[in-house]
Amino acid sequence: MNGYSKQKSCKSLERTVSSLKNHWSDMNRACKVYETCLKSVMQGPISGMQQGNLDDAAKTMYEARSKDK
């Protein structure tokens, strides 16, 4: 493997690692929001704002999963 190929390979790997970090960051954030909303749901009726947060969390998880494919 020549120097150019190694450099190109390293840059590709860096992009992949960066993409995975962003993906898991999004998933962690969505899961935390989902957990908070789920706890609220377990305690009783949810407000419109809580429903919106739950919808946002589900959308974020779906989008992150779709990017992975």
Buried (B, 14 or more C-beta within 10 A) or exposed (E): EEEEEEEEEEEEEEEEEEEEEEBEEBBEBBEEBBEBBBEBEEEEEBEEEBEEBBEBBBEBBEEBEEEEE
